Amino acid sequence: MTIKELALVSLGRWLVSLWNGLFVEQMYIIQRELDKDARNKFSFGALFLMCWVAVVLTLMEYYGHSGSFLYRWFLAVLPTDTQYSAVYRHVFWSLSCSAGYLLLPAMIIILTPGDRFDRYGLKLKGMTDHLWIYVMLFLIVLPAVIFVSYTQSFQRTYPFYHKASRSLIDLGLWWTFYGIQFFCLEFFFRGYILHGLKRHVGAHAILFSAVPYCMIHFGKPMAETLGAVIAGIALGILSLRTMSVWSGFLIHISVAFAMDLLSLWQKGKFSLFM
């Protein structure tokens, strides 16, 4: 066996060991912690939840973008002679995410007898106990983000609002609605889907939530879309271990804001902060 072949074999074994340690073992731990009587049973609740998720994502695909008639209605009530009109499309996107990822699931939770929002990872109690996990994961992800920030596809994509570098007001407006969107997204995938399914399928709920999470990244740079698979699993494990969506939300906005800043820096538009 050549040195190159030996290195590839060693790398493969290390990656398998890393996968088992970070993901597989954690899923086994979560599976043991969940109520055994609630696992692997057919449930109308689980079936309805996944069907409702499909409906929500379909509605967002067809009506939650700037080409829909809802966007034209949205523009009709806003002033057009303002320098910030370019951000309207992104505001509409954020509001449509709020409606789809938060309001529609919330409607089902409210209408379901005995259901409560704190069952879906929204508890604030104990949040500070897990901040070290957030910091650690952010520091792990940051080098990869810095690396991909040198690519043209990354710089063409971020920030989504291309006038974000014009002023701090532009950047602040963009980040406000960007952050709202991330909270709603985190609640939908790591709150509503994940915690809604865990009592029916146990730790497998992590995979059920990771698949549609990957699919909403279609159209973005391939590295980010593939990374969404790993991120979806990792954030799912984190949410079930901490029983909260807040750490995932903090990681999400921190990485997203860092991506915007790195893109501005790579394009020489960092003078905004000087």
Secondary structure by P-SEA (a helix, b strand, c coil): ccaaaaaaaaaaaaaaaaaaaccaaaaaaaaaaccccccccccaaaaaaaaaaaaaaaaaacccccccaaaaaaaaacccccccccaaaaaaaaaaaaaaccaaaaaaaaaccccccccccccccccccaaaaaaaaaaaaaaaaaaacccaaaaacccccccccccaaaaaaaaaaaaaaaaaaaaacccaaaaacccccccaaaaaaaaaaaaaaccccaaaaaaaaaaaaaaaaaaaaaccaaaaaaaaaaaaaaaaaaaaaaaccccccc
